[in-house]
Amino acid sequence: MKCKLLIFAVLAGSIIFISCDSSREQASDAKDFPNVSEAKIDSLINLMTLDEKLVLIHAGSSFTSGGIPRLNIPELVKSDGPHGVRHEDGRGWAALDDADDEATYLPVVICLASTWNKDLGYEYGVVLGNEAKERGKHVLLGPGINIIRSPLNGRNFEYLSEDPFLTGVMAVGYVKGLQEQGVAACPKHFAANNQETDRHNIDVLVSKRALHEIYFPAFRAVVQDGGAWSIMGAYNKINGQYTTHHEYLNNVVLKGEWGFDGAVISDWGSVKDTREALLYGTDIEMGTELLRDFNNPEYDEFYLARPAKEMIESGEIDESYVDDKVRRVLRLLQRTTAMGEHGPGKRNVEEHQQLALEVAREGIVLLKNDGLLPLDKREIKTLAVIGHNATRLFAERGGSSQVNALYEITPLEGIKNLLGDDVEVMYAEGYEPYYDESLFRGEGGDAASQSTENRQEVELARSANKGLMDEAVALAEKADAVIFVGGWIHGHEGMPWGEGTYDAEARDKLNLKLIFGQEELIRKINSVNDRAAVVLMGGSNVEMNNWLPDTPAYLHAWYPGMEGGRAIAEILFGEINPSGKLPMTFADSHEEYPSHSIGEFPGDGTVDYAEDIYVGYRYFDTHEKQVAFPFGFGLSYTSFAFSDLKVTHRDDKVVVQCTVTNTGDRDGAEVAQVYIHPKNPSVDRPVRELKGFEKVELAPGASATVTIELDKTAFKFYHPEELKWVLESGSYEVQVGNSSRDIELREEVML
Ligand code: GLC
C-alpha cells in the first residue's frame, strides 16, 4: 500500500490529513514479488559447475555480469544513474555514437530531497523504473544515499541530506517506485562514503554510535522499509576494512541484523581482496583494478574469478560461500525483468517530463526575498538575464550520473518562453568558466599545485572575463530588473575523468567560494540595479557574506533537470509558489561545519569522524552556532501559522497532531517538521532530531490538521558503551516547526 495523504473529512473548510509517517506502513515486502522461487534457485545451483557459479558473481563487461546460456540464465544488466538512465555504452565504457539513448533528465536527488514530498520520491522512482526497463536494464545504480557530512564533497548533488531520517523516507519512496516496475534499486554507497578525495583507499575512523545513528539509518530504511533488492558497496574503508567486503557491515549488520536477502554489488573496482570478498558478503564484483589492459579486459583476472576458483578448489574456502552469493544473484535476476515478467517500460514520455517539472518546482528553495519576488511582467519592459549558467547544459557532466537528456530547458529559455513578447529580454554571459588548477585538490587532498602554464591561462581568462563583466554590468544598469544565474558547474568539457571537475564525482572542492569572479559581478550588478534576483546552481551552498546582504532575492536551484529552466522562470514570475526546504544546513563557510572544525576532512590515509553524531543541524543547533540558513528552511510567497499541538499515546505510538493555516493571500505549501528533544538524557544527545514531517498544500485562509505517528524508534539512541539501541524512559519535548531553528510549537511527552 503506498501511503498517501488520506483525506478523511472536509469540515467547515478544514481538511483533516492523516499520514502514516514512518514509512514502515508503506513497506512492500520484496519477498511478495511472485517471480522468486527458492526451489528453482536450489535446482539451478545444483546444476551449476563451479566455473558457472563464478561467472555469475563477477563482471563480464562494463555494466553486465553473469549469464549462463546452458541454463537459460541471462546476464544481469546494470546502468547508472540516480537521476536518469545513463547513455548506452554497449559493453565498453565509451558512449555509443548512434545509440538511441536519450532519456528523461530528472532534477538531481538533492533537489528531490528539498521537496520534502514523499509522493514525489515514489513518482521519481516510477519514472526511472520505466525508463530503465525500456532500455533493457535490470538494475539502476541509485539512489545515492550517503550523508552530506561536508559541503565540499563533489558528489553532494547525488545525495539527499545531512539528516538520515529525511534521506531514508525520500529514498524509500524512490526505491519502491523503481522496483514496482521490475527494476532493482541499488542504494549506494554502503557506507560512510562522504568524500571523493582518495576515495579508493581512505580509511574512515568512525564510532559504532555514529554509524548506527547517522551513516546506517537510510540504508536500513531502504532495506527494511523499501525492500531494496541490491545494495552497492563503497570504495572506502571503515575502521581498517574495505566496506565492500566488511565483515561487520555486510555479515553482521546488513545481512544479519537487517535481514537483507538481496545482492551486494561492489562499486566499480572496490573489491580489493579475494578471501575477504568470499567471506564478507560481496555478491557481485564489478570493475577491477587488476586489469592489465582496460580496453581489452580479461575477466578471469577479477578477484572473484580465477583467484576465487583456486581458493575453493584448494579447500581454503568452502564452496557454500559461493553458493550463497549465487542464490542472491539468482533472486535478484528473478525479481527483475531479467527473469520475471513486469510488462513494457516507457521512455521520454510527457508524463516523465511533467514529473521532472514537478520536482524542480517543489525542490528549488527560495532563501531570500526582500519583496522583489515574484516579479510582475506587466511592470517590466526590459529584463537583463546575466550569467553563464543561464545557458549552460548540465546533464552530460557530473561523472557516472551523466545523462543524455532528450532536451534541457535552460533558465534563459525558460524565462523567454514565459515572457513571450511582453518583455524585452537581453542576455550577457557575465563570465566564462576557466580551468584553474588551484581550485582543485590533488589526489592527496591538498590544493593541487598550479603549473606556470595554467597560471598564464587563468590570467588570460580572468582578463577576458573583465570584458564580459563590464558588458553585463552595463546591461544591468539599463534594465528594469535583473536575473543573475550562476553558481557551480560540473566541470569542464573535454577534461579527462576527474580532472577539471568540481561539483562532480572524483573531486572535492577546496572551499565554498563562488568561482570565476561571480562575487564581484553580483556586487557590481547590485550597485547599478536594486532589482536583481540571484539564482544559483550547485550541489551545496556557496559563501554568501560578500554578496547576499545587498542582494534582494536568492533562489537555490541545485541542478534542476531538463525542465529546470521553466520551473525557475515560473517561480521568479510567481506562476509557481516555491515550497522547497533545505535538506542541509547552509553555513557561512566550510570551516564552520563540524567535519572541518572538529573532525577531519579530507584526512590523509585515514579520516577521523571526530564530530561523531554531531553532523549538520545536530551540531549547529546543539552548539547554538550562527548559520546562514538552517536545515529545513525555505521561504514562500505566502505565510503559514502552526497551532493546536496535541501529543497523545495511541497503542505503542506517539501521535503528534497540529493545525497548519495559510495566513497569506495565495496558494502555497508548508512542511510541518517534527523534532524530538530529550529533556534529560543519560548520555549526550543532539538538542533535536527530525523524526517526522508532512507537506500540506493550502488555499489562502484554509487550515489542515496534520497527524504524524511516531513509533518508539523515534525516541531511541544507540548507546555508545552498550552498543545497542536504547529507549530511555523520561520526558521528551515534541517540537513542530518549519525549520530546525523555527520551532513554533512544543509539547512535553513522558515515555
Ligand atoms: C562509479 C561510482 C558509482 C557508479 C559506478 C558505475 O565509480 O562510484 O556510483 O554507479 O562507478 O559507474
Residues whose N, C-alpha, C, O or C-beta is under 5 A from the ligand:
A	BS01	GLC	D80 L141 D267 W268 S400
